[in-house]
Amino acid sequence: MRNDVGEVQTVKESRIVNSGELLAVGCRVKPGPDFDYKIYAIDPFSCDVVLRMYEPLSLVIWDNGERDMFRYGMDGTKEIELA
């Protein structure tokens, strides 16, 4: 696999956020207190991975294969949080 910008490299360990970061690409996340279970068919105990950051949103892929954008706290709404 090439290591060009924009490519994802698979690793076995979870990403650890730096001081001052709320979330980062590669972090394991779970549904947060503002997650809307009526819209998404996600298990409340599901833990999945952040693929990309678009402040104040992040792109997450869940273990059921669904991908979607979620708020992670920058505006006070926590649809996802660190697992």
C-alpha positions in Angstrom: 0.0 0.0 0.0 1.3 3.5 -0.9 1.4 6.1 1.9 0.2 9.1 -0.2 -1.9 11.7 1.5 -5.5 10.7 1.7 -4.9 6.9 1.9 -5.8 4.9 5.0 -3.4 2.5 6.5 -4.9 -0.4 8.5 -3.4 -0.9 12.0 -4.4 -3.0 15.0 -4.3 -0.3 17.7 -6.9 2.5 18.2 -5.9 6.1 17.6 -5.3 8.2 20.8 -6.2 11.8 20.7 -3.7 14.5 21.5 -4.2 17.0 24.3 -6.9 19.5 23.2 -8.4 17.3 20.5 -12.0 16.1 20.8 -11.7 13.4 18.1 -9.3 12.4 15.3 -9.3 10.1 12.3 -8.8 6.5 13.4 -10.4 6.9 16.8 -12.9 4.4 18.0 -16.3 6.0 18.7 -19.7 5.0 20.0 -23.1 6.7 19.9 -23.1 9.8 22.2 -25.9 11.3 24.3 -27.4 13.2 21.3 -27.4 10.2 18.9 -30.8 9.8 17.2 -31.6 6.0 17.3 -34.9 6.7 15.4 -32.9 7.6 12.2 -30.0 5.2 12.4 -30.2 1.4 13.0 -27.1 1.4 15.2 -26.6 -0.8 18.3 -26.1 1.5 21.3 -23.0 -0.6 22.3 -21.5 -0.4 18.8 -18.0 1.0 18.5 -16.7 2.0 15.2 -14.1 4.2 13.5 -13.8 7.8 12.3 -12.7 7.9 8.7 -12.6 11.7 8.1 -13.0 15.0 9.9 -15.1 17.9 8.6 -15.4 20.3 11.5 -17.9 20.2 13.3 -18.7 16.8 11.7 -16.9 13.5 11.3 -17.4 10.7 8.8 -17.9 7.4 10.7 -18.1 3.8 9.4 -20.2 1.5 11.6 -19.6 -2.3 11.8 -22.9 -2.8 9.8 -21.2 -1.0 6.9 -23.2 2.2 7.2 -21.3 5.5 6.8 -22.6 8.8 7.8 -21.6 12.2 9.2 -22.0 12.9 12.9 -21.4 15.9 15.3 -18.8 15.3 17.9 -19.1 18.2 20.4 -17.6 21.2 18.8 -21.0 22.9 18.7 -22.2 21.3 21.9 -24.0 18.4 20.2 -22.4 15.0 20.8 -24.0 12.4 18.4 -20.8 10.4 18.8 -18.1 10.2 21.5 -14.8 8.4 22.1 -15.3 4.7 22.9 
